[in-house]
């Protein structure tokens, strides 16, 4: 986790995608650490059920996606452009 937060601090990404299952109990602390090193970075949490969805929102996530959703859902979750690279690659082939 320390290495991931250090990378976020150094690279200042627009969005960080976090799998709820990988951080679970620590989610609120993880989100806080990300915001402390890169306040402009949006945090998007990938969840598997409605309870995780609610917990992610209460923990301060900027957006929440349910596992199995389509890429178009990202456009409604984040206030930034989203590019579907898989579709672009298929179109260019």
N, CA, C and O atoms as CSV, one atom per row, in Angstrom:
chain,resi,resn,atom,element,x,y,z
A,1,UNK,N,N,0.818,-1.197,0.000
A,1,UNK,CA,C,0.000,0.000,0.000
A,1,UNK,C,C,0.861,1.260,0.000
A,1,UNK,O,O,0.540,2.231,-0.685
A,2,UNK,N,N,1.942,1.249,0.756
A,2,UNK,CA,C,2.827,2.419,0.801
A,2,UNK,C,C,3.403,2.735,-0.574
A,2,UNK,O,O,3.514,3.901,-0.953
A,3,UNK,N,N,3.769,1.696,-1.319
A,3,UNK,CA,C,4.332,1.897,-2.658
A,3,UNK,C,C,3.278,2.479,-3.598
A,3,UNK,O,O,3.587,3.337,-4.424
A,4,UNK,N,N,2.042,2.017,-3.473
A,4,UNK,CA,C,0.969,2.530,-4.325
A,4,UNK,C,C,0.703,4.006,-4.028
A,4,UNK,O,O,0.541,4.803,-4.951
A,5,UNK,N,N,0.660,4.368,-2.766
A,5,UNK,CA,C,0.427,5.767,-2.391
A,5,UNK,C,C,1.595,6.642,-2.852
A,5,UNK,O,O,1.383,7.770,-3.297
A,6,UNK,N,N,2.816,6.133,-2.750
A,6,UNK,CA,C,3.987,6.883,-3.226
A,6,UNK,C,C,3.915,7.096,-4.733
A,6,UNK,O,O,4.253,8.172,-5.226
A,7,UNK,N,N,3.478,6.077,-5.466
A,7,UNK,CA,C,3.335,6.209,-6.918
A,7,UNK,C,C,2.270,7.234,-7.276
A,7,UNK,O,O,2.445,8.007,-8.218
A,8,UNK,N,N,1.180,7.248,-6.541
A,8,UNK,CA,C,0.117,8.230,-6.771
A,8,UNK,C,C,0.636,9.631,-6.501
A,8,UNK,O,O,0.350,10.557,-7.260
A,9,UNK,N,N,1.393,9.793,-5.428
A,9,UNK,CA,C,1.962,11.103,-5.092
A,9,UNK,C,C,2.906,11.584,-6.192
A,9,UNK,O,O,2.926,12.769,-6.523
A,10,UNK,N,N,3.679,10.674,-6.751
A,10,UNK,CA,C,4.654,11.043,-7.780
A,10,UNK,C,C,4.012,11.298,-9.140
A,10,UNK,O,O,4.432,12.198,-9.867
A,11,UNK,N,N,2.998,10.511,-9.485
A,11,UNK,CA,C,2.427,10.574,-10.824
A,11,UNK,C,C,1.179,11.431,-10.939
A,11,UNK,O,O,0.832,11.861,-12.040
A,12,UNK,N,N,0.504,11.686,-9.846
A,12,UNK,CA,C,-0.713,12.514,-9.830
A,12,UNK,C,C,-1.726,12.108,-10.908
A,12,UNK,O,O,-2.067,12.924,-11.765
A,13,UNK,N,N,-2.211,10.861,-10.878
A,13,UNK,CA,C,-3.159,10.422,-11.910
A,13,UNK,C,C,-4.504,11.133,-11.783
A,13,UNK,O,O,-4.856,11.639,-10.717
A,14,UNK,N,N,-5.238,11.162,-12.876
A,14,UNK,CA,C,-6.582,11.751,-12.838
A,14,UNK,C,C,-7.533,10.877,-12.025
A,14,UNK,O,O,-8.378,11.379,-11.284
A,15,UNK,N,N,-7.379,9.547,-12.177
A,15,UNK,CA,C,-8.282,8.594,-11.534
A,15,UNK,C,C,-7.496,7.408,-10.997
A,15,UNK,O,O,-6.551,6.941,-11.633
A,16,UNK,N,N,-7.890,6.922,-9.823
A,16,UNK,CA,C,-7.343,5.687,-9.268
A,16,UNK,C,C,-8.517,4.729,-9.091
A,16,UNK,O,O,-9.522,5.068,-8.467
A,17,UNK,N,N,-8.374,3.531,-9.648
A,17,UNK,CA,C,-9.388,2.497,-9.513
A,17,UNK,C,C,-8.967,1.546,-8.387
A,17,UNK,O,O,-7.868,0.991,-8.408
A,18,UNK,N,N,-9.843,1.371,-7.418
A,18,UNK,CA,C,-9.553,0.543,-6.248
A,18,UNK,C,C,-10.590,-0.574,-6.170
A,18,UNK,O,O,-11.791,-0.309,-6.198
A,19,UNK,N,N,-10.135,-1.806,-6.073
A,19,UNK,CA,C,-11.043,-2.933,-5.884
A,19,UNK,C,C,-11.367,-3.026,-4.393
A,19,UNK,O,O,-10.472,-3.199,-3.566
A,20,UNK,N,N,-12.632,-2.912,-4.062
A,20,UNK,CA,C,-13.071,-2.941,-2.667
A,20,UNK,C,C,-12.519,-4.168,-1.946
A,20,UNK,O,O,-12.069,-4.074,-0.804
A,21,UNK,N,N,-12.555,-5.316,-2.616
A,21,UNK,CA,C,-12.114,-6.559,-1.978
A,21,UNK,C,C,-10.633,-6.546,-1.619
A,21,UNK,O,O,-10.217,-7.269,-0.714
A,22,UNK,N,N,-9.837,-5.746,-2.304
A,22,UNK,CA,C,-8.395,-5.733,-2.024
A,22,UNK,C,C,-8.042,-4.895,-0.800
A,22,UNK,O,O,-6.986,-5.098,-0.201
A,23,UNK,N,N,-8.908,-3.959,-0.420
A,23,UNK,CA,C,-8.601,-3.107,0.739
A,23,UNK,C,C,-9.629,-3.233,1.853
A,23,UNK,O,O,-9.307,-2.994,3.017
A,24,UNK,N,N,-10.835,-3.598,1.526
A,24,UNK,CA,C,-11.933,-3.886,2.443
A,24,UNK,C,C,-11.994,-2.949,3.655
A,24,UNK,O,O,-12.393,-1.793,3.521
A,25,UNK,N,N,-11.612,-3.429,4.805
A,25,UNK,CA,C,-11.703,-2.688,6.064
A,25,UNK,C,C,-10.902,-1.393,6.024
A,25,UNK,O,O,-11.267,-0.429,6.698
A,26,UNK,N,N,-9.839,-1.348,5.266
A,26,UNK,CA,C,-8.940,-0.194,5.232
A,26,UNK,C,C,-9.372,0.885,4.241
A,26,UNK,O,O,-8.656,1.872,4.071
A,27,UNK,N,N,-10.523,0.726,3.581
A,27,UNK,CA,C,-10.898,1.612,2.482
A,27,UNK,C,C,-10.872,3.091,2.866
A,27,UNK,O,O,-10.298,3.898,2.136
A,28,UNK,N,N,-11.472,3.459,3.978
A,28,UNK,CA,C,-11.522,4.860,4.371
A,28,UNK,C,C,-10.112,5.423,4.558
A,28,UNK,O,O,-9.832,6.542,4.129
A,29,UNK,N,N,-9.235,4.663,5.187
A,29,UNK,CA,C,-7.854,5.101,5.366
A,29,UNK,C,C,-7.108,5.219,4.051
A,29,UNK,O,O,-6.335,6.156,3.854
A,30,UNK,N,N,-7.338,4.264,3.140
A,30,UNK,CA,C,-6.696,4.299,1.828
A,30,UNK,C,C,-7.139,5.541,1.051
A,30,UNK,O,O,-6.311,6.250,0.477
A,31,UNK,N,N,-8.446,5.799,1.037
A,31,UNK,CA,C,-8.952,6.974,0.331
A,31,UNK,C,C,-8.383,8.258,0.930
A,31,UNK,O,O,-8.036,9.186,0.198
A,32,UNK,N,N,-8.289,8.313,2.241
A,32,UNK,CA,C,-7.722,9.479,2.914
A,32,UNK,C,C,-6.262,9.698,2.553
A,32,UNK,O,O,-5.832,10.830,2.332
A,33,UNK,N,N,-5.509,8.620,2.495
A,33,UNK,CA,C,-4.085,8.733,2.134
A,33,UNK,C,C,-3.927,9.209,0.698
A,33,UNK,O,O,-3.061,10.034,0.408
A,34,UNK,N,N,-4.759,8.696,-0.203
A,34,UNK,CA,C,-4.684,9.127,-1.601
A,34,UNK,C,C,-4.986,10.618,-1.702
A,34,UNK,O,O,-4.255,11.354,-2.364
A,35,UNK,N,N,-6.048,11.064,-1.057
A,35,UNK,CA,C,-6.423,12.484,-1.109
A,35,UNK,C,C,-5.372,13.379,-0.457
A,35,UNK,O,O,-5.201,14.529,-0.859
A,36,UNK,N,N,-4.673,12.860,0.543
A,36,UNK,CA,C,-3.660,13.677,1.214
A,36,UNK,C,C,-2.431,13.906,0.348
A,36,UNK,O,O,-1.779,14.944,0.463
A,37,UNK,N,N,-2.101,12.940,-0.528
A,37,UNK,CA,C,-0.915,13.099,-1.376
A,37,UNK,C,C,-1.252,13.636,-2.761
A,37,UNK,O,O,-0.379,14.165,-3.449
A,38,UNK,N,N,-2.518,13.504,-3.180
A,38,UNK,CA,C,-2.929,13.959,-4.504
A,38,UNK,C,C,-4.411,14.340,-4.471
A,38,UNK,O,O,-5.261,13.586,-4.945
A,39,UNK,N,N,-4.714,15.514,-3.909
A,39,UNK,CA,C,-6.109,15.908,-3.704
A,39,UNK,C,C,-6.956,15.958,-4.977
A,39,UNK,O,O,-8.172,15.777,-4.926
A,40,UNK,N,N,-6.312,16.201,-6.110
A,40,UNK,CA,C,-7.061,16.309,-7.363
A,40,UNK,C,C,-7.385,14.954,-7.984
A,40,UNK,O,O,-8.182,14.884,-8.920
A,41,UNK,N,N,-6.792,13.895,-7.490
A,41,UNK,CA,C,-7.037,12.554,-8.022
A,41,UNK,C,C,-8.418,12.066,-7.595
A,41,UNK,O,O,-8.754,12.079,-6.411
A,42,UNK,N,N,-9.218,11.633,-8.580
A,42,UNK,CA,C,-10.534,11.078,-8.292
A,42,UNK,C,C,-10.372,9.604,-7.929
A,42,UNK,O,O,-9.546,8.905,-8.514
A,43,UNK,N,N,-11.149,9.142,-6.978
A,43,UNK,CA,C,-11.081,7.751,-6.549
A,43,UNK,C,C,-12.350,7.025,-6.965
A,43,UNK,O,O,-13.463,7.468,-6.682
A,44,UNK,N,N,-12.161,5.918,-7.632
A,44,UNK,CA,C,-13.265,5.105,-8.123
A,44,UNK,C,C,-13.111,3.711,-7.515
A,44,UNK,O,O,-12.073,3.069,-7.673
A,45,UNK,N,N,-14.145,3.253,-6.825
A,45,UNK,CA,C,-14.086,1.963,-6.135
A,45,UNK,C,C,-14.954,0.950,-6.874
A,45,UNK,O,O,-16.120,1.206,-7.177
A,46,UNK,N,N,-14.361,-0.195,-7.154
A,46,UNK,CA,C,-15.042,-1.310,-7.805
A,46,UNK,C,C,-15.606,-2.218,-6.719
A,46,UNK,O,O,-14.859,-2.715,-5.876
A,47,UNK,N,N,-16.928,-2.441,-6.732
A,47,UNK,CA,C,-17.577,-3.215,-5.672
A,47,UNK,C,C,-18.338,-4.397,-6.257
A,47,UNK,O,O,-18.621,-4.446,-7.454
A,48,UNK,N,N,-18.658,-5.339,-5.394
A,48,UNK,CA,C,-19.353,-6.537,-5.835
A,48,UNK,C,C,-20.807,-6.620,-5.409
A,48,UNK,O,O,-21.543,-7.476,-5.901
A,49,UNK,N,N,-21.242,-5.739,-4.494
A,49,UNK,CA,C,-22.633,-5.789,-4.049
A,49,UNK,C,C,-23.056,-4.431,-3.495
A,49,UNK,O,O,-22.237,-3.520,-3.370
A,50,UNK,N,N,-24.327,-4.306,-3.168
A,50,UNK,CA,C,-24.881,-3.019,-2.721
A,50,UNK,C,C,-24.315,-2.559,-1.371
A,50,UNK,O,O,-24.148,-1.360,-1.146
A,51,UNK,N,N,-24.023,-3.495,-0.485
A,51,UNK,CA,C,-23.446,-3.120,0.805
A,51,UNK,C,C,-22.062,-2.498,0.608
A,51,UNK,O,O,-21.757,-1.459,1.195
A,52,UNK,N,N,-21.228,-3.132,-0.214
A,52,UNK,CA,C,-19.910,-2.562,-0.515
A,52,UNK,C,C,-20.058,-1.207,-1.190
A,52,UNK,O,O,-19.294,-0.283,-0.910
A,53,UNK,N,N,-21.036,-1.089,-2.074
A,53,UNK,CA,C,-21.302,0.178,-2.763
A,53,UNK,C,C,-21.571,1.286,-1.741
A,53,UNK,O,O,-20.991,2.369,-1.818
A,54,UNK,N,N,-22.446,1.005,-0.797
A,54,UNK,CA,C,-22.787,1.988,0.236
A,54,UNK,C,C,-21.574,2.320,1.109
A,54,UNK,O,O,-21.330,3.486,1.419
A,55,UNK,N,N,-20.823,1.304,1.499
A,55,UNK,CA,C,-19.637,1.532,2.332
A,55,UNK,C,C,-18.591,2.368,1.609
A,55,UNK,O,O,-17.945,3.220,2.219
A,56,UNK,N,N,-18.421,2.129,0.311
A,56,UNK,CA,C,-17.460,2.914,-0.476
A,56,UNK,C,C,-17.874,4.381,-0.514
A,56,UNK,O,O,-17.036,5.268,-0.354
A,57,UNK,N,N,-19.144,4.634,-0.723
A,57,UNK,CA,C,-19.644,6.020,-0.745
A,57,UNK,C,C,-19.452,6.682,0.625
A,57,UNK,O,O,-19.002,7.825,0.710
A,58,UNK,N,N,-19.790,5.966,1.678
A,58,UNK,CA,C,-19.639,6.515,3.029
A,58,UNK,C,C,-18.168,6.752,3.382
A,58,UNK,O,O,-17.855,7.611,4.206
A,59,UNK,N,N,-17.277,5.994,2.761
A,59,UNK,CA,C,-15.843,6.127,3.025
A,59,UNK,C,C,-15.220,7.292,2.270
A,59,UNK,O,O,-14.065,7.640,2.515
A,60,UNK,N,N,-15.974,7.902,1.349
A,60,UNK,CA,C,-15.473,9.078,0.647
A,60,UNK,C,C,-15.037,8.866,-0.783
A,60,UNK,O,O,-14.373,9.734,-1.351
A,61,UNK,N,N,-15.388,7.735,-1.391
A,61,UNK,CA,C,-15.039,7.503,-2.796
A,61,UNK,C,C,-15.741,8.531,-3.676
A,61,UNK,O,O,-16.885,8.904,-3.417
A,62,UNK,N,N,-15.045,8.987,-4.720
A,62,UNK,CA,C,-15.654,9.918,-5.662
A,62,UNK,C,C,-16.679,9.227,-6.551
A,62,UNK,O,O,-17.632,9.855,-7.012
A,63,UNK,N,N,-16.483,7.939,-6.792
A,63,UNK,CA,C,-17.406,7.170,-7.609
A,63,UNK,C,C,-17.326,5.711,-7.260
A,63,UNK,O,O,-16.331,5.246,-6.703
A,64,UNK,N,N,-18.383,4.982,-7.591
A,64,UNK,CA,C,-18.444,3.553,-7.297
A,64,UNK,C,C,-18.989,2.843,-8.521
A,64,UNK,O,O,-19.974,3.280,-9.116
A,65,UNK,N,N,-18.347,1.747,-8.895
A,65,UNK,CA,C,-18.813,0.908,-9.997
A,65,UNK,C,C,-19.058,-0.495,-9.487
A,65,UNK,O,O,-18.271,-1.034,-8.709
A,66,UNK,N,N,-20.154,-1.081,-9.932
A,66,UNK,CA,C,-20.416,-2.478,-9.608
A,66,UNK,C,C,-19.637,-3.359,-10.574
A,66,UNK,O,O,-19.554,-3.054,-11.763
A,67,UNK,N,N,-19.074,-4.436,-10.079
A,67,UNK,CA,C,-18.357,-5.375,-10.935
A,67,UNK,C,C,-19.317,-5.900,-12.002
A,67,UNK,O,O,-20.476,-6.209,-11.727
A,68,UNK,N,N,-18.799,-5.991,-13.221
A,68,UNK,CA,C,-19.604,-6.475,-14.333
A,68,UNK,C,C,-20.306,-5.380,-15.112
A,68,UNK,O,O,-21.007,-5.673,-16.081
A,69,UNK,N,N,-20.138,-4.121,-14.715
A,69,UNK,CA,C,-20.803,-3.036,-15.432
A,69,UNK,C,C,-20.098,-2.763,-16.769
A,69,UNK,O,O,-18.946,-3.148,-16.965
A,70,UNK,N,N,-20.789,-2.114,-17.653
A,70,UNK,CA,C,-20.236,-1.749,-18.954
A,70,UNK,C,C,-19.395,-0.478,-18.822
A,70,UNK,O,O,-19.598,0.313,-17.901
A,71,UNK,N,N,-18.456,-0.286,-19.744
A,71,UNK,CA,C,-17.578,0.888,-19.722
A,71,UNK,C,C,-18.387,2.182,-19.783
A,71,UNK,O,O,-17.942,3.199,-19.250
A,72,UNK,N,N,-19.544,2.174,-20.406
A,72,UNK,CA,C,-20.359,3.387,-20.506
A,72,UNK,C,C,-20.778,3.900,-19.125
A,72,UNK,O,O,-21.068,5.086,-18.966
A,73,UNK,N,N,-20.811,3.016,-18.134
A,73,UNK,CA,C,-21.164,3.435,-16.774
A,73,UNK,C,C,-20.136,4.397,-16.203
A,73,UNK,O,O,-20.467,5.234,-15.363
A,74,UNK,N,N,-18.894,4.286,-16.652
A,74,UNK,CA,C,-17.852,5.176,-16.153
A,74,UNK,C,C,-18.149,6.619,-16.500
A,74,UNK,O,O,-17.866,7.518,-15.708
A,75,UNK,N,N,-18.709,6.850,-17.661
A,75,UNK,CA,C,-18.987,8.223,-18.103
A,75,UNK,C,C,-19.959,8.925,-17.151
A,75,UNK,O,O,-19.897,10.142,-16.975
A,76,UNK,N,N,-20.852,8.149,-16.543
A,76,UNK,CA,C,-21.828,8.726,-15.622
A,76,UNK,C,C,-21.291,8.812,-14.197
A,76,UNK,O,O,-21.841,9.543,-13.373
A,77,UNK,N,N,-20.248,8.090,-13.907
A,77,UNK,CA,C,-19.700,8.039,-12.555
A,77,UNK,C,C,-18.665,9.121,-12.323
A,77,UNK,O,O,-18.583,9.679,-11.229
A,78,UNK,N,N,-17.873,9.425,-13.341
A,78,UNK,CA,C,-16.784,10.387,-13.203
A,78,UNK,C,C,-17.058,11.645,-13.992
A,78,UNK,O,O,-17.695,11.605,-15.045
A,79,UNK,N,N,-16.581,12.747,-13.487
A,79,UNK,CA,C,-16.709,14.011,-14.190
A,79,UNK,C,C,-15.425,14.267,-14.977
A,79,UNK,O,O,-14.765,15.287,-14.779
A,80,UNK,N,N,-15.076,13.348,-15.863
A,80,UNK,CA,C,-13.899,13.486,-16.704
A,80,UNK,C,C,-14.062,12.563,-17.900
A,80,UNK,O,O,-14.845,11.615,-17.841
A,81,UNK,N,N,-13.340,12.818,-18.984
A,81,UNK,CA,C,-13.477,11.959,-20.158
A,81,UNK,C,C,-13.007,10.543,-19.876
A,81,UNK,O,O,-12.039,10.329,-19.145
A,82,UNK,N,N,-13.693,9.594,-20.455
A,82,UNK,CA,C,-13.318,8.195,-20.329
A,82,UNK,C,C,-13.171,7.627,-21.731
A,82,UNK,O,O,-14.049,7.807,-22.575
A,83,UNK,N,N,-12.073,6.950,-21.977
A,83,UNK,CA,C,-11.814,6.347,-23.278
A,83,UNK,C,C,-11.873,4.833,-23.131
A,83,UNK,O,O,-11.200,4.259,-22.275
A,84,UNK,N,N,-12.662,4.205,-23.951
A,84,UNK,CA,C,-12.756,2.756,-23.951
A,84,UNK,C,C,-11.680,2.233,-24.895
A,84,UNK,O,O,-11.909,2.119,-26.099
A,85,UNK,N,N,-10.513,1.918,-24.353
A,85,UNK,CA,C,-9.381,1.505,-25.178
A,85,UNK,C,C,-9.646,0.193,-25.901
A,85,UNK,O,O,-9.195,0.014,-27.032
A,86,UNK,N,N,-10.360,-0.717,-25.278
A,86,UNK,CA,C,-10.645,-1.996,-25.924
A,86,UNK,C,C,-11.444,-1.777,-27.206
A,86,UNK,O,O,-11.162,-2.401,-28.229
A,87,UNK,N,N,-12.435,-0.899,-27.154
A,87,UNK,CA,C,-13.236,-0.599,-28.341
A,87,UNK,C,C,-12.376,0.088,-29.397
A,87,UNK,O,O,-12.466,-0.234,-30.581
A,88,UNK,N,N,-11.550,1.029,-28.971
A,88,UNK,CA,C,-10.674,1.727,-29.929
A,88,UNK,C,C,-9.729,0.778,-30.630
A,88,UNK,O,O,-9.495,0.908,-31.832
A,89,UNK,N,N,-9.187,-0.171,-29.897
A,89,UNK,CA,C,-8.250,-1.131,-30.484
A,89,UNK,C,C,-8.968,-1.979,-31.535
A,89,UNK,O,O,-8.429,-2.215,-32.616
A,90,UNK,N,N,-10.183,-2.437,-31.219
A,90,UNK,CA,C,-10.958,-3.241,-32.169
A,90,UNK,C,C,-11.279,-2.435,-33.430
A,90,UNK,O,O,-11.224,-2.964,-34.541
A,91,UNK,N,N,-11.617,-1.150,-33.253
A,91,UNK,CA,C,-11.962,-0.301,-34.390
A,91,UNK,C,C,-10.749,-0.059,-35.289
A,91,UNK,O,O,-10.886,0.043,-36.508
A,92,UNK,N,N,-9.578,0.032,-34.693
A,92,UNK,CA,C,-8.356,0.296,-35.472
A,92,UNK,C,C,-7.823,-0.952,-36.164
A,92,UNK,O,O,-7.024,-0.840,-37.093
A,93,UNK,N,N,-8.242,-2.130,-35.737
A,93,UNK,CA,C,-7.710,-3.393,-36.291
A,93,UNK,C,C,-8.263,-3.666,-37.678
A,93,UNK,O,O,-7.924,-4.679,-38.289
